[in-house]
Amino acid sequence: MVNLSPAVRNVAPYPFEELDRHRRKALEAGRDVIDFGVGDPREVTPAFIRRALAEGVEAVSSYPRAAGLQELRGAISGWIGRRFGVELDPDVHVLPLLGSKELVFSLAQAVVDPAAGRDLVAVTAPGYPIPERGARYAGADVRRLPLDETGGFLPDLGAVDPATWRRTAVLWLNYPNNPTGAVAPIEHLRLAAGLAREYGFVLASDEAYSELWFEGGPPPSALQTGDLRNVVAINTLSKRSSMTGYRSGFVAGDPDLVGAMKRIRPSIGVTPQEFVQRASIVAWNDEAHVERNRDAYAAKRRVFRDLFARHDVAVAGTATFYLWVRVPDGRPSLEWALDLLDRGGLIVAPGSFFGPEGEGFVRIALVPGLEDCEKAAAVLDGLLGRERSA
Ligand SMILES: Cc1ncc(COP(=O)(O)O)c(C=O)c1O
């Protein structure tokens, strides 16, 4: 038997694998299933992006440079300038990523330093599991900052004591938030950035859903907090441009940290293929397809929000393609999720998959097409009606 490192040995199975098992079983039993589980968009990638990918394939294939193509860094900083009004130097503030997940996972390895007393990563919970998994892989302790409805699904940063902040290597925030759909006001990001500089940790702001907003104005970025020191923002084409399979994102912000990541990355080999970078350039340079994408999700949101309003089921969130739905009658979230699959052929993610703090909710990822959403809403209408009259 091979010996595995504790980081690998102790890793819990990815909770969505369990959903996948249930899904396969339902499909094998010949059931129709509509899958609102994983946040993998089923919207088509716009044709002009696919064309740029195909045209980007060169006769001779070379290793991509760790810093990415100059044109891509330029396209990213141009987008940041237009979207957030922040002028960045593409050569010092911006680094393309092979999708954002790889950096969300690996950032802790770059900044956790137990010998220097930096042995802690702070994450929000319920949450995307990767920041915590990356922290554990880096040998760090994890402090989970709970998000709840009364706090607007924002962490209470004032409740963390100075000794904890002094141990902190990274504070992860993710707004618009997966799974709650909450948006953080700029003041919250400013407070977090100020703490990062005061106590010498990194504020890592995962902004993967920044372009999927449905109420109020466009959500702010940590890049707008007025000072880039100790602050990085991470973003991706996966959700905004329906490009999950391309694997293309960026990290931008503190030049020391971005520079350090650039130095490490040739050893890891995680730069996107150049043809993906070519496709990414045209994607960052176009907003029309993002607006169409937002409209498509808005239509799907309306279908479900109307349905849940009719049944008095509370739904949180004003952004992302997730609905964070309170489980009726206080049932355990896994039980309701399995019941929806069993009786309605609908896959949703139980809140408990995002940590115990997510109990009492399920997450609906509005990734199937509008027609499937309408079909699913009709099924839910029947199920909720029956539950109420039972
Ligand atoms: C909060 C959050 N961050 C990052 C990602 C990773 O996106 P990608 O690696 O496709 O860029 C996801 C994916 O679901 C996510 O939900």
The ligand as an SDF file (V2000), in Angstrom:
LIG
                    3D

 16 16  0  0  0  0  0  0  0  0999 V2000
  -17.4190   30.7410   -5.2940 C   0  0  0  0  0  0  0  0  0  0  0  0
  -16.7040   30.0810   -6.4170 C   0  0  0  0  0  0  0  0  0  0  0  0
  -15.4490   30.4330   -6.6900 N   0  0  0  0  0  0  0  0  0  0  0  0
  -14.7570   29.8560   -7.6690 C   0  0  0  0  0  0  0  0  0  0  0  0
  -15.3300   28.8820   -8.4510 C   0  0  0  0  0  0  0  0  0  0  0  0
  -14.4710   28.2130   -9.4890 C   0  0  0  0  0  0  0  0  0  0  0  0
  -14.7350   28.5820  -10.7740 O   0  0  0  0  0  0  0  0  0  0  0  0
  -13.7500   28.2490  -11.9430 P   0  0  0  0  0  0  0  0  0  0  0  0
  -12.6480   27.3820  -11.4400 O   0  0  0  0  0  0  0  0  0  0  0  0
  -14.5690   27.5620  -12.9700 O   0  0  0  0  0  0  0  0  0  0  0  0
  -13.2110   29.5700  -12.4020 O   0  0  0  0  0  0  0  0  0  0  0  0
  -16.6300   28.4700   -8.2110 C   0  0  0  0  0  0  0  0  0  0  0  0
  -17.2300   27.3890   -9.0020 C   0  0  0  0  0  0  0  0  0  0  0  0
  -18.3080   26.9350   -8.7970 O   0  0  0  0  0  0  0  0  0  0  0  0
  -17.3430   29.0940   -7.1560 C   0  0  0  0  0  0  0  0  0  0  0  0
  -18.6010   28.7380   -6.8650 O   0  0  0  0  0  0  0  0  0  0  0  0
  1  2  1  0
  2  3  1  0
  2 15  2  0
  3  4  2  0
  4  5  1  0
  5  6  1  0
  5 12  2  0
  6  7  1  0
  7  8  1  0
  8  9  2  0
  8 10  1  0
  8 11  1  0
 12 13  1  0
 12 15  1  0
 13 14  2  0
 15 16  1  0
M  END
$$$$
